[in-house]
Amino acid sequence: SMWTLERWLVAANFSSMTKFLEAWPNRAPGWIVIFINSLGSLLATVDLFINWPKLPERLQLGYVSVPHHQWVWLLFVPAVTIPISAAFFLIEIFRVTQSDGQNLKSDRENFVEGLCITLLALSWTPALFIATTPGGAADQVGNAYFFIWLSSIVVTETFLWWVRDWRMAIHNVMRMQQEEYKRAQEDVLRMHQHEVEEHLPNEVKK
């Protein structure tokens, strides 16, 4: 799979795919892969929805009982995912890099991104279970089956990526607060020591 391809590329003296992806800012790799898989999922589902009546009669039996609202959901989820993922990876790619080489986001942007990826994860999970279980629109192995699985996995992984960064940001804030508290304690101790040193000669004179 991906790890085998990575080893082949490195062994052939080509650029490492992992390093190439890591060079992209923030979660741009995740959003790009989400966009590609969601587009494939939408196209595969549309093709299946339009052409399943043209299949041989023995294959049509697997789609006759699929309710209409299931088709609507399987088309709606990737259709919403595509513009959201496109917007985020374009924002990441065209973000102005700071002089120190960092691509920092505002708290508002982090919140919006987290809200979007959470809603997408909550949308793709039921789509996966409904579509790929027996009686679902994509329970038979095919393009729709694979693209729905891939989209769900990538969305979930990107969501977990955001959660890890969110927890790290909280950890960094708490660490900064602890450092500030420690510095404040040291300042108070120095001031107290300075006051003691000033009053000590006066006490000796008395």
Protein Blocks (a to p, Z undefined) as FASTA:
>chain_A
ZZlmmmmmmmnopacfklmmmmpghjlmmmmmmmmmmmmmmmmmmmmmmmmmmpcfklmm
mmmmpcfklmmmmmmmmmmmmmmmmmmmmmmmmpccdfkopacddfklmmmmmmmmmmmm
mmmmmmmmmmmmghiaklpgcfklmmmmmmmmmmmmmmmmmmmmmmmmmmmmmmmmmmmm
mmmmmmmmmmmmmmmmmmmmmmmmZZ
